[in-house]
């Protein structure tokens, strides 16, 4: 046996252990793996939902309502695996260098919150007032939140766009949208 070495007197060094620092550095260098996990989870949810979808026998055919969700789910799983392999081999995402994007500026939370409020209001109002009115509010509110201040033009464009959208979905595509009080008129 060797004699015990003297230990330095005083408190232990502050900060995380070297192994914890190495782990955090590795995770910081491979942060894109978070996107891989998100895509993997999203693909699993889409596939699970598609495979447990209740489809009547009369609606089955070579291409049914499950086809596209299954393809999208498989695509998400494939992309998540390929992205993970690329990240683990040293691939890195590049920062956006768009000419109209200044990454040093903070996010415009006012616009984000206005848009979120407009979407929430549309979701709440679509049943009682119908799609034409709720859609017009959605289109006008989104234009206002994104900076348009043409108070005479924007509501007219929003109403026209909403009515055209309603007519295309309801009449041409056969997708019933709630008409609300305008159901008899349209």
ABEGO torsion letter per residue (X at the ends): XBBBBBBBBEBBBBEBBAAAAAAAAAAAAAAAAAAAAAAAAAAAAAAAAAAABBBBAAABBABBAAAAAAAAAAAAAAAAAAAAAAAAAGBBBBBBABAABBAABBBBAAAAAAAAAAAAAAAAAAAAAEAAAAAAAAAAAAAAAAGBABAAAAAAAAAAAAAAAAAAAAAAAGBBBBAEAAAAAX
